[in-house]
Amino acid sequence: MRSTSTTSLREVLAKDASQLAHLRDVLAILPELGPNFGDFLTLTFVIDANIIFDDIRYKHLNPDCAQTRLEELIASGVVVLHAPEWLIVEMESSVLPQLSDRYGYPFDAVLNTWNAYREKICFHEGYEVPDLPNGHLDLKDVPYVRLAEDIQASGILSKDKDIDTLGGERFCRDAIATTCFYARATTGTITLRLCGLTVTAVPILSLIALIKGLIALWKKSPPALQLIYLVALGLAAASPKVRARIKKSLEQMPGHIERVLPIVEECLQLHSELVHEAELNREKIVSVNGKTA
């Protein structure tokens, strides 16, 4: 069973994938570190109105929710959203009135939520609903399918099965969840690896002094602050080279090794778990979608 401190460390490092975009920016300006991290998935999706309907409703049902999973993925840079301008027509003529009339949300409130959401989407002109007999198909889906084909999108986020009939590659909320698990685990592993690598040049005496100081602070601090110090210790321990240097020096300091090494080992255990989770969810994504950047 995972210990409380490791669980807390996971919550700090791998709870929000939004930080992944910042970590990738750091790696972009430190290309020499690139081989230590491999490549990252980037998924390009065309989004349908019914997915946004669900997200807006979720946010109004959960007013304390800062962002949905999909918004988190957009912030992380793992997902890029596109849509035809027809989506704006659907949202303002149908979706927003439904949210207001059916569920009783103030129209201005859902409009504000939508206005914030649309800033996260790249819109494209020239994709209209065809003026043709529709038979049993919903021709309002045609602009999404055509756009996805033109931009070679990874797929279309939608609950509408007519997209399948029209030849589109449709993804539901399960794909969002899997991608979010991948992005969160990747955020944690990169944080641990990046900070572990950047401390390799720190003189060992300074590193030991830092660890001793963190232990002292950890003992005196409230639980919320203890998490921060545990993270700091874990970051220093993530690199095998740094871990070996720490362990060798601490073996000569019996008064401290008993207190530090359990924390170090928990951080390493967490790193291994996150690497496994990231790889597992990446495989799930790639197995159903070969169009990743």
N, C-alpha and C positions, 0 to 999 in steps of 0.2 A: 504493500500500500504506500502511496506517495505521502511524504510528510507534509505537515502544514506549511513549512517554510518554502518547499519546492512548489506547492500549489500556489502560494502567494506570489512567488517569483514568476510563475507562468502567467498569472493574472496581470502582472506588471509588463512583462515582455511580449506576450502573445495574445493579448485581449483585443487589440485594436490594430488593424492592418494599415490604418491611415499613415502611420509613420514610415511605411515602406518606401513611399515616394521620396521622403527626405534622405533615407538611407541610400537609395539608388543615386540621388544627387551627389552624395558624398563619394560614392564609388566612381562616379563619372569624372570627378576631379582628382581621383587617386587611381589612375588606370593600372598602376603596378600591382594593386591589390586584386584586380579582376580575376586572375586564375584561381583565387581562393573561394570564389563565390559562384562561378558558373553563370548560366544565363537565367533570365526570368521570363515567365509567361506574360504575354500581353494579349488580351482577348478583345476583339472588336465586335461589338454587338449592335444590331439595330433593335430598338426597343419599341414595343407596342403599348398602346394606351392602357390595356388591362393590367399590365405590370405596375405602371405608375399609379393607377387607381388603387391597387393594393397597398403600395408604399405610402401614399398620402393618407389612406384610411388608417394604416398602422400607426403613423405618426400622430394622428389625432386621437386614437385610442390610447396611445402611450405618450403623453405630452412631455415626459422626462427623457424620451429617446432622442438623443442628439442627431443620430443618423441611422438609417436602415443598413442592412448588410450590403445592399447594392450601392448605396452612397459611400459606404466604407471602402468598397472595392474601387469605386471611381477615384476617391481620394488617394488610394494606394498606388494608382497608376496601372494596376493589373487589368482593369476593365476600362474601355473607352466606348462611350455610347454615341450612336448616330441615330437619326430619324429623318423621315421626310417632313417637310413643312405641313403636310396633311395632319400630322400628329397634333399640331397646335389647334387645328380646326376641330378634331375629335375631342380634345381635352376641353375646349371652351364651349363647344356646342352640346356635348353629351356627358362627358365624365364629371366635370365640376358640378353641373346641375344635379346629376344623380347623387353625388356625395352630399350635396346640400339638402336635396329634397327627401332622399331615402333615409339618410342617417342623421339628419338634423344638424349637420355642422354649418356654422355661419358661412355664407358664400364667400365673404371677404377673406375669411380665415383659410379656406381651401384654395382660394385664388392666390393668396400670398405664398402658401406652401408650394403650389405649382410654379409660381414665378421663380422661386428659389431653385426648384428642381430643374427647370428648363435651362438654367445657366450651365448645367453640367452636361448638356447634350449638344452635339454638333448637328445642325440642321442643314438639309439639302433641298434646294429648289428643284422644280420640274417633275415631281413625282405625284401624279394626280390619280384619282379614282377613275378607271375607264368607264365610258358611257356605253355599256354593253348589257345585253340581257344576262342576269346573274345566275339563273338556274338555281342550284342549291348552294352556291358559293357566296361568301361574303366578299364582294369586290373591294371593300374598304381595306382589305389586307394586301391588295396588289401593290400599292406603293412601297410597303415594307419589304416585300419579296424582291421587287425590282431593285430597290436601293441596295439590299444585301448582296445581290448578284453583282451589281456594278462596282461596289467597293470591296468585293471579296471578303465580306464580313465572316467572322467565326460562326455566326448564327443569328437568329432572331429570338429575342426574349419575349415570349408570348404564351398565353394559355389557349389561344385560338387554334383549333385543329384544322381550320381551313387553310392555314399557312402550309401545313404538310401537303395537302391536296394540290396547292398551287406550286409546289416544288421547293418551298423554303425549308431550311434546316432550323427546326424550332427547339428552343431550350426553355425549360420551366424553372421553377424556384429551386428544385433540387440542384441544378447546375450552379445557381448563385451560392447555395450553401456550401457545396463542394469547393468552389473557387475561393470562398471566404476562408474556409479551413486551411486551404493551401497558403493563402496570402498571410494569414495570422501566424502560421507556423514558420513561414519564411521570414517574416519580420523578426521573430524571436531568434532564429538561428543566425541571421545576418547581424543583429545587434550583438550577440555574444561573440561571434567570430571577429567582427570589425573591431570591437573594443579590445578583444584579446590580442589581436595583431598590433594594435596601435600602442600597446604598453610594452611590447617586446624590447624597446630601447630604454625602458626605465631602469636605472641602476637598482640592483637587487636590494640594497639596504634601504633605499627610498621606498621600494615596493613593500618590504616587510614593515617599515614604519607606517605606511599607509594602511596596511591590513590591521596592524595593532591598534591604530587610531580608530579604524572603523569598528573593530570589536568593542572598544571602550564606549564609543558612541552608541552602538547597537544595544548594549546592556542598559543604557540610561534612557533610551528613547521609547516613545509610545509606539504601538504596533504599526501604524501607518508609516512612520518614519523608518522603522526597522526594515521595512520592505526595500526602501531605497538603498540602505546600506548593504543588504543582502545582494541586491542587484550589482552594486559596485564591486563586491567581492567576487561575484560570479563572472563579471566581465573580465576581471584580471585573470581568472582561472580558465577561461574558455580556450585559450591557445595552448596546445600541448607543450610548446617550448616554455611558455611562461609557467605552466603548471609544474613542469619538471624543476624549474629554478626555484619556485616557491617551496615545493616539497623538500628539496634538498636542503634549503636553508632552514626550514622550520624543523627538520629532523634534529637540528642542533639546538632547538629551543623547545624542550619538552613542555614548558609551561603554556605554550600557545598552540602547538600542533593539534591537541585534542579538541580545541575550540574551533579551529579554522578548517581542518580537513573535512569534517562532515558537511560543512557548508559548500566547500569546493566540490565534493563528490556529488552533492545534490544538484549543483549547477551543471555539472557535466552530464548527470543523468537526464536533466531537463533538456539539455542541448541534443542528446541522442534521441530523445522522444520527439522533439520538434522536427529534427531532420527526417525521421521516419514518417511523421505525419505529412510533412510537406511533399515528400517523394510519393507517398501513397495517393494523396489527393491530386497531385500533378498527373500521375498515371491515369487516374480516373478521367480527368479532363481531356487528356490527349487521346485516350482510347476512343472517345466519341467525337473528337474534333481534331483533325489534322491541321487546321488553319490557325496556327498560333504564331505570333511573332517572337 
